[in-house]
Amino acid sequence: MPSDPSARFGADRYGADVLADYKRRPAPVALPEVEAEFDLVVEEVASDFCGSVVSVDGRLVELEDRRGKRRTFPLGAGYLFEGTPVKLVAPKSAAAKAAAAGKLVRTASGSIAGPEQPARVARASRIYVEGRHDAELVEKIWGDDLRGEGVVVEYLEGVDDLDAVVREFAPSRERRIGVLVDHLVAGSKESRIAEAVARGPYGAHVLVVGHPFVDIWQSVTPKALGIRAWPTVPRTMEWKHGICEAFGWPHADQADIARAWKRILSRANSYTDLEPVLLGRVEQLIDFVTEPV
């Protein structure tokens, strides 16, 4: 019997380094981060619990499944989003944080604010407003809503030009026009122009609405301004000058009028500071130009 073990078993089984071909495991790949925004649907891997985000409190996230059962888990790794492993993190935007905390964030117009998104490509449809002050007020109160819908607001220098603007724009079902007009009351010049546009070749694709106020200034509630009622201005006096005079504000030139408007606009911070009749008309225009084709 051979005394040499290698002769008995062939090649020396212990002669080679068994770790020679060992390779270190690759460094773990960083998981993509997903913000735990309200209503986001994820699956917690360890428990197979699948549900939508109900709230985030500190480092914990609460999920609710389709049967209404709720469970709380720590934020971090260990989740699947659309079948892909992810790291769940707390939301960063103010609106998303509030929503994840179970709170509703509203825009100045009273709409529920959605999560922050990239700017949307502008729609072909447009909203025209009569007057620069009107445009500034619409932007301040409805700006977030309009940007979210991709609606551009155009400044209409005067309602007298409305027919020409409509004909040049040539609206259609896919390219609608909404128009907000001051002092749109029965028998007024504004109402006659609006009726003529409605009867014209593009009438089906144009919506002209208005408010009964002499000027958009009056759409800001007296309460917001800290007064009992808007002053009555004699017909012999230019209305804005009369308002400034009643308030004791300078009104010698256009710069004074502009400053007066800025003072009024500063008091209009949300839909609650505006008269309901204006709110309804602007919402009507937004619905008209965003209606699905």
C-alpha positions in Angstrom: 0.0 0.0 0.0 1.6 3.3 -1.0 2.8 5.4 1.9 2.3 8.7 -0.1 -1.3 9.9 0.3 -1.1 11.7 -3.1 -0.3 8.4 -4.7 -3.3 6.8 -3.1 -5.8 9.6 -4.0 -4.2 11.1 -7.1 -3.5 14.8 -7.1 -3.0 16.5 -3.7 -6.5 17.7 -2.8 -5.1 20.1 -0.2 -2.3 21.5 -2.3 -4.4 24.3 -3.8 -6.0 27.3 -2.1 -9.7 26.7 -2.0 -10.3 30.5 -1.8 -8.1 31.3 -4.8 -11.1 31.8 -7.1 -13.3 33.5 -4.5 -14.5 37.0 -5.6 -15.9 39.5 -3.2 -19.6 40.2 -3.6 -20.3 43.4 -5.6 -21.2 46.4 -3.6 -25.0 46.7 -3.2 -26.7 49.0 -5.8 -28.4 52.0 -4.3 -32.1 51.6 -4.4 -34.1 54.3 -6.2 -35.9 56.6 -3.7 -39.7 57.0 -4.0 -41.5 59.7 -1.9 -44.3 58.3 0.2 -47.0 60.6 -1.3 -50.6 60.2 -0.3 -52.3 57.3 -2.2 -49.0 55.8 -3.5 -49.4 52.0 -3.8 -46.4 49.9 -2.6 -45.8 46.4 -1.2 -43.8 45.8 2.0 -41.6 42.9 1.1 -41.2 41.2 4.5 -44.9 40.9 5.2 -46.3 40.9 1.6 -48.6 43.7 2.7 -49.7 45.8 -0.3 -51.5 49.1 0.2 -51.6 52.8 -0.5 -50.0 55.4 1.6 -52.4 56.9 4.1 -50.0 59.0 6.2 -46.4 59.6 7.1 -45.5 60.4 10.7 -41.8 60.9 11.4 -40.0 57.8 10.1 -43.2 55.7 9.9 -45.5 55.2 7.0 -49.1 53.9 7.3 -50.5 51.8 4.5 -54.1 50.7 3.8 -54.9 47.7 1.7 -58.0 47.3 -0.6 -60.0 45.8 2.3 -59.4 48.8 4.5 -56.9 47.2 6.8 -54.1 49.4 7.9 -50.5 48.7 9.0 -47.6 50.9 9.9 -44.0 50.3 8.7 -40.7 52.1 8.9 -39.6 54.2 6.0 -36.5 53.0 4.1 -35.7 49.9 2.0 -37.8 46.8 1.8 -40.6 47.9 -0.5 -41.7 47.2 -4.1 -43.1 49.9 -6.3 -44.6 48.6 -9.5 -42.6 45.4 -9.0 -39.3 47.2 -8.5 -37.4 47.3 -5.2 -37.3 50.9 -3.9 -36.4 52.9 -0.8 -39.5 54.7 0.6 -38.7 58.2 1.8 -40.7 61.0 3.4 -42.3 63.4 0.9 -40.4 66.7 0.3 -42.9 69.2 -1.1 -45.2 71.0 1.3 -48.3 69.9 -0.5 -47.2 66.3 -0.5 -46.2 66.4 3.2 -49.6 67.8 4.1 -51.4 65.2 2.0 -49.3 62.4 3.5 -50.2 63.7 6.9 -53.8 63.4 6.1 -54.3 67.1 5.5 -55.7 68.8 2.4 -53.8 71.8 1.0 -55.9 74.2 -1.0 -54.9 76.8 -3.6 -56.0 80.4 -3.3 -59.1 79.5 -5.4 -60.2 76.8 -2.9 -59.1 73.9 -5.1 -57.3 71.0 -3.6 -53.6 71.3 -4.4 -52.1 68.3 -6.1 -48.5 67.1 -5.8 -45.9 69.4 -7.4 -45.3 68.5 -11.1 -43.3 69.9 -13.9 -44.8 72.7 -15.9 -47.5 71.5 -18.2 -47.5 72.3 -21.9 -50.0 75.1 -22.6 -53.3 74.1 -24.1 -54.4 75.6 -27.5 -57.4 77.1 -25.7 -57.2 80.5 -24.1 -58.9 82.7 -21.5 -59.1 86.4 -22.3 -59.8 88.9 -19.5 -60.7 92.6 -20.1 -58.2 94.8 -18.3 -54.8 94.5 -16.8 -56.2 94.6 -13.3 -58.5 91.7 -14.1 -55.6 89.7 -15.4 -53.6 90.3 -12.2 -56.5 89.3 -10.0 -57.2 86.1 -12.0 -53.5 85.2 -11.8 -53.3 85.7 -8.1 -56.3 83.6 -7.2 -56.4 81.1 -10.0 -52.8 81.0 -11.1 -52.0 77.6 -9.6 -55.1 76.0 -11.1 -54.5 77.5 -14.5 -50.8 76.4 -14.6 -51.9 72.9 -13.5 -54.4 72.8 -16.4 -52.0 74.4 -18.9 -54.3 77.3 -19.5 -52.8 80.6 -20.6 -54.6 83.9 -19.8 -54.4 86.7 -22.3 -54.9 90.4 -21.7 -57.8 91.9 -23.7 -57.3 95.7 -23.9 -61.0 96.3 -24.4 -64.2 94.5 -25.2 -64.6 96.6 -28.3 -61.8 94.5 -29.9 -63.4 91.2 -29.0 -64.9 90.4 -32.4 -61.5 91.0 -34.1 -59.6 88.9 -31.5 -62.0 86.0 -32.0 -61.8 86.1 -35.8 -58.0 86.2 -35.7 -57.8 83.3 -33.2 -60.4 81.3 -35.3 -61.5 79.1 -32.4 -62.6 75.5 -32.9 -63.7 72.6 -30.7 -60.0 71.9 -30.0 -59.1 75.6 -29.6 -61.7 77.3 -27.5 -61.8 80.8 -26.1 -63.2 81.9 -22.8 -63.7 85.7 -22.1 -64.3 87.5 -18.8 -65.9 90.9 -19.3 -66.5 93.8 -16.8 -70.1 95.1 -16.3 -71.8 92.5 -18.4 -75.4 93.4 -17.7 -78.5 93.4 -19.8 -78.7 96.3 -22.3 -75.0 97.3 -21.9 -72.5 97.8 -24.7 -70.7 94.8 -23.4 -73.7 92.5 -23.6 -74.4 93.6 -27.2 -70.8 92.7 -28.2 -71.0 89.4 -26.4 -74.3 88.6 -28.2 -72.8 89.4 -31.6 -69.9 87.1 -30.9 -72.2 84.3 -29.9 -74.2 84.7 -33.2 -71.0 84.8 -35.2 -69.3 81.9 -37.1 -67.2 80.9 -34.0 -70.0 81.3 -31.4 -70.1 77.6 -30.5 -66.5 77.7 -29.4 -66.5 81.0 -27.5 -67.9 81.6 -24.1 -68.3 85.2 -22.9 -69.2 85.7 -19.2 -69.0 88.7 -17.0 -69.7 90.2 -13.6 -72.1 93.0 -12.8 -69.5 95.3 -11.3 -68.4 98.6 -12.9 -64.8 97.5 -12.4 -63.0 94.4 -11.2 -62.0 96.3 -8.1 -65.6 95.8 -6.7 -65.2 92.1 -6.9 -63.0 92.3 -3.7 -65.4 92.1 -0.8 -65.9 95.1 1.5 -65.0 92.8 4.4 -61.6 92.1 2.9 -61.0 95.8 2.7 -62.2 96.5 6.1 -65.1 98.7 4.9 -68.9 98.4 5.3 -69.6 98.9 1.5 -68.0 100.2 -1.6 -68.5 103.9 -2.0 -71.1 105.2 -4.5 -69.5 107.3 -7.3 -71.5 109.9 -9.2 -71.9 109.1 -12.9 -70.2 112.4 -13.7 -66.9 111.2 -12.1 -64.5 108.6 -13.5 -65.2 105.6 -11.2 -61.7 104.7 -10.1 -60.9 108.3 -9.4 -64.1 108.6 -7.4 -63.2 105.5 -5.3 -59.7 106.9 -4.6 -61.2 110.2 -3.6 -63.7 108.5 -1.3 -60.9 106.5 0.4 -58.7 109.6 0.6 -56.1 108.2 -1.7 -54.1 110.1 -4.3 -55.5 109.9 -7.9 -53.8 112.6 -9.8 -52.4 110.3 -12.5 -52.3 106.7 -13.7 -49.4 105.9 -11.3 -51.7 106.8 -8.4 -54.5 104.6 -9.8 -52.0 101.7 -10.1 -50.9 102.1 -6.5 -54.5 102.2 -5.4 -55.1 98.9 -7.2 -52.1 97.3 -5.6 -53.5 98.2 -2.2 -56.8 96.6 -3.1 -55.2 93.5 -4.7 -53.0 93.0 -1.5 -56.3 92.4 0.4 -57.4 89.6 -2.0 -55.5 86.6 -0.9 -58.0 83.8 -1.5 -61.4 83.0 -2.9 -63.0 84.0 0.4 -62.0 87.6 -0.3 -63.9 87.8 -3.6 -67.6 88.1 -4.4 -69.2 84.7 -5.3 -70.5 86.0 -8.6 -67.0 86.4 -9.9 -65.8 83.1 -8.5 -68.6 81.3 -10.4 -67.8 83.0 -13.7 -64.1 82.3 -13.6 -64.7 78.6 -12.7 -67.2 78.4 -15.6 -64.5 79.7 -18.0 -61.9 77.2 -16.8 -64.3 74.3 -17.2 -65.2 75.5 -20.7 -61.6 75.7 -22.0 -60.5 72.4 -20.3 -63.5 70.3 -21.3 -62.4 67.1 -23.0 -62.8 67.1 -26.7 
